[in-house]
């Protein structure tokens, strides 16, 4: 008689579907997010997984390529739901976020037995937690108006800047940034001249030298931009090559090639706002960053965001509190989430599902300068924290009127 080994069935993982651009000119942004989410899931699994009454279950991240197109993202959403995934994450593009949210709202109403939640880590068009807010959507990044307000805390004190050139990607988020920049400049720096206000096609400009030439010719003391990915890297590189000597006030100038593209020309001149920066003072923050670099030691992989880690922690907390994978039960728990990791904290605001957290503003400097222990992506340049904006001060009112489903 042949003896067969006893095989213990492994619990099925709880899957979080990441829908992002994983091919094309913005593929690096999707891969960078994937590393963050994988690392966060590994942390949950290292402590035993998701603790449910029916037994602990691991958390797994599954990838779906949107190819940088809304239609592909919607197809990926359908595939994820058909695959039985109840939690979807996306962030790189507010236009895509709006399309996904509309589709998910309709799906959840049409098929209540297969409802899903949408976790947003980077799509920061303010309307997503204002006029278009939804019970099914939770944003873990500060929206564009909040980020702009944090940048303005530095710009309003920068008396060296007398004029600004506004430039951004021509879609919902980029338009929102330029609109808010103009509004807040009128409030905080009415003395500042706006010498340019320009939009460009997203992801399609290969040569930004014509834009850089206009910026230089305008005499602007600073550029204000929400550009991200290749559109930011190519813009700052063109500005350097054109001889522009002004400052850059950015949402994303601290990563994905921008510091290396500027080099010494960016020292003291590139300002970035974020939810966290590697050189944030404190042993807990330093330990967090060093742990990420141990997990992903390649300089090109140096892209870590605290908000993505807090997002996964909040999801795990909500699933365990609800003791369920039901979208309504988890959603009701998630809108009460309050999480802390390595000294950084945040809480979800139930009224609009906008995460509330401290924001920081940093200025680019050479690694080794005071306050710049760590560089970015092996570039030799990092960001010194010059302003911390408490969550209570970063918070803004909401116009959200949310309808909640019955539990």
N, C-alpha and C positions, 0 to 999 in steps of 0.2 A: 504494500500500500504506500502510495507516494504522499508525503506530507507537504502541504502548501503553507507558505508563510501567512500569518495573519496580517492583513493590511487594514490599517486604521484610516477611515475616510477623513480627508482634510475638509475643514469647514469652507464653504464657498466664500470667496472674498466679496466684500462690499466694494463696488466699483465707482470711481469718480472719473467721468469721461472728460478729457481735455480736448476741446475743439479749438485748434490754432493753425496758423500758417506754418507748415512744416516743409514747404517747397517754395521756390521762387525767391525774389529779392529780400523778403522779410523772414526767411526760414530761420535765421539765427535767433530771432525774437521768440519764436515758438519753441525752439529747442532749449532756450534759456529758461523759459517758464517750466518746461517739462522737468528739467533738472531740479528746480525748486520744489515742484509737487512730489516728485519721487523721494526727495530727501525728507520732506514732511511726512509722507506716508511711512517711510522707514522708521521714523521716530515713533509714530503711533504703534507700528508693529513690534518694535523693540520692547515696548512695555506690555506686550501681550495682545495687541490688537484692540478692536472695539468690544467693550465689555457689555454683552447683551444677556438677558436672562436665559436665552436658549443656548448660550455658549459664546465664547469669544470668537470674533471673525476678523480676518486680516483686511486691511484697506489696500486696494490696488488702483493704480492710475492707468487708464487706457487712453490711447492716442487716436485722434481723428483729424485728418489733414483737411483744413478748409481751403488750402491753396490760395489764400488771400482773396477769395471771392465769396460774396454773401450767399449765392446759390449753393456753392459747395459746402458752406457752413450749415445751411439748412438741411442739405442732404446728410451731412454728418450727424446732425441732431436727430434726424429720423432713424438713422442707422443705430445710434446709441440707444434710443428708446426701444427700437426693435430688438436690440441685444439685451434688453432688460435692465439697463442702467437707469438709476433713479436720481442721480446727482450729476450735473453738468457744470463744467467750469470753462470760462472763456474771458478774455479781457483785451487782447491787442486789436483794437478798432471798435470805436463806439458805434459806427454804422452797422457793423456785424452784430454787435450787442443788441441794438434796437431790433434788427431783423430776427434774431434768435428769441428775444423776449416776446415779440408779437406772435411768433409761431408757437412758443411754449404756452403762452396764455390761451391760445385757441385749442391746442392739444389737451391741456389739462381740463378745460371745460368740456371738451368733446369726449375724452376718455378718462374719467375719474379713477379708474382702476389702474391706470398706468401713468399717473402724474409724476412729474419730476421737478426738482428745484434747480435753479440756476445761480451759481456762485461766480461773481464777477470780481476779478482781482486788478483790472487795469483800465477798463472802459469808463472814462471819467466825464463824459458829457453830463452836465448837471441834470438834464431833463429825466434821466433814467431813475432818479430818486425824487423827482418832483412831479411834473405833469404826467409822466408815463410810468410812475411807480407801480409796482406789482407785488403782491404777496409772494409770488414765486421767485422773485429776484432779490439777491442780497449783494450789496457792493462793499468790498473790503478795502478799496482804495479811496483816498480823499478825492472828491470830484474837482473839476477844473477850477471852479470859483474858489474853493477852499485852498487849492494849491496856489492860485494867483494871489490870494490874500496873504499867504505866507511869504511869497516872493516880495510882495509890496512892503512887508515889514522891513526888508533890507533896502529895497530901492528907494523908499521915501526918505531914508537916511543918507543915501549916496548922493551927496551934493556935487560930485564930479560929473554926473550924468545930467545933461541939460536937454537932450532930445533922444527920441526912441523910434526905431523902425520895427513895425509889427509885421511878422511874416509867418505863415502857417499852411498846413495841408488843407486843401479845399474839400473838406467833408465835415460832418456834424461836430466832431470834437475840435478840429482845427478852427472852425468858424466860431465856436463857443469861446475858445481861448482868446482870439483876437477881440471879440466883442467885450469880454470881461476885462481884458487888459486896458482897452480904451475907457471903459466905465470907471475902473479903479484908479487909473491915472488921473482922471478928472477930479476924483475925490482926494487922493493922497498926494499927487504931484501936479496940481493945476498949472504950475510954472513950466512944466515940461512940454516941449513941442513934439508932436507926432509927425515925423517927416516921411513916413511910408506906412502903408497898410495893404499888404499883398497876400494873395493866396496862390498856391501852385498845386498842380495835380498830384495826388498822393501816389507815391511809389513809381512814378513814370518819368521823373526828371533825372537824367543821367549826368547832366552838366549844370551845376549851379553857378558857374562863373558869371553869366549874365545877371543873375539875381544879386550876387556878391558885388558886382560892379555898381549896381544901382544903390545898394546899401552904402558902399563907400562914398559914392558921389553925393548922397544925401547929407553927409556930414553927421550922421547919427552917432550919438555917444554910446548907445546900447541897442542891441537887438533883443526883442522879446519874442519867444517862439515856444510852441508846444510840440514841435517836430520830434519824431522818434524814429528809431531804426536807421535805415540807410538814408532817409531824407534828412536826418539831423547830421549824420556823419559827413555826407557829401556837402551839406550847407556850410558846416564849420570849416571843412577842408578848403572849400572855395573861398571863404572869407579870409582864411590865412593866406592863400595864394594871391589874393587880390590886394593884400596889404591893409585890410581893415584892422584898425587898432582900438575899436570900441569893445564894450563888454557884451556878453551873452547872458541874458536872464532866461533860464530854460526850465522845462519840466523834467527833461531826461538827459541833460548834458553830462551826467556822471557815469555813463556806461555805454556798452555796445559800440566801442570804437571812437567815440567823440574825443576823449582826452588824448588818445594817441594821435588822432588826426590834427589836433591843434598844437601839441607839443608845448614848448616854452611860451608860445604866443598865447596860450590859455591861462598862464599863471596869473592869478589875481583878477582874471577877466571873465572866467566862466563861473556862473552861479547856478546852482541846481537845487530844486526842492524835492524832498523825498519823505517817506514815512520813517526812514532809518538810513544811516550812513555808516560804513565800516569804522570810521574814526570818531564815532560818537563816544564821548568819554564814559568810562566805567568798565570794570572788570567783566561784568556779565555780558555786555555787548561785545567786548573783545573776544571772549570765549565762544560766543555764538558765531562770530565771523571765522575764527580759526577752525572751528569744527566743520564749517562748510568747506573751507579750503582743503582740509584734510580729506573730505569726501570727494571733492572735485579739484584736484591739484593743478590742472592745466590752466595757465593764465587766460586762455581764451574762454574758459568756462566760468570765469569770475563774475558771476551775476547772481546775487542773492538779494531777495526782498523779504523783509520781516513780515510784511502784510500777507504774503502767500503762506508763510508758516503759520501765522495767526489764523488765517482762513481755514486751514486744514484742522488746526486745533479746535476751532469753534465748531466745525462740522462734527468732529469726533465727540465733542462735549454734548452737542445737541442730539446726536444719535443715541448716545448712552442715556441722556436724561429722558428722552422719549421712549427708550427701550423698544425702538421700532425703526423700520425703514420707510414707513409711510410718509409721503411727502408733506401732508398737512401736519402731522404730529411733529415731525422733525422741524418743519418750518416754524411752528409755534414755539418750539424750544430754541431754535436758532435766533429768533428775533429778541431773545432775552440773554444771548450769549455774552459772557465777559471772560476774557482770556488774558493770560500773562505768560510770556516766554522770554527768558534771559533778560529780565528787567524791563521789557517793553510790554505795555498793556493796551487793550482796546476793548470796546464794548459795542454791541449792535444797538442802534436806535430803533426801537420797535415801530415808531410812527412812519418811517420811510425806508427802513432797512439800509440806512447809510451808516457804515462803521465809523466810530469816533475814536481818534487816536492822535497822539502827538505828531507834529510835523517838524522837520528839521530843514534848514537851509545851509548849504555848504559852498565854499569857494575853492576853486582848483589851485593846487600848489604842488611843488615838487616833493616827492616822497622823502621823508627825513626832515622836512621843515617842521617847526613847532606845530603840534596838533595833527600831523600827517604821518602816522606810523605806517599805514597801509596804502598801497597804490591801487590802481584799477587796472585789471586785465594785464598785469605785467608791464604797463606803460611807463612806469616811473613817476606817474602823477596820481595824486589822490585828492580828496576833498576835506578841507578843514571845516568843522561845524562852526558857524558864526551866529546861528539863531535857532533856538528851540521854541516852538509854538505849542503850548499846552493844548490838549484836546478840547478843553472848555473854551479856549480862545479861537481854536480853529473851526469850531462848530458854526454852521450857518443855518438860518431858518429853512423850512421846507414848505412847499405848496402841495405836498402829497395828500391825497384823499384815498386811502387804501381800503379796498373791500377784502375782507378775510373770509375764507371758506369755513364751513362748520367742521369741527374736528371729527 
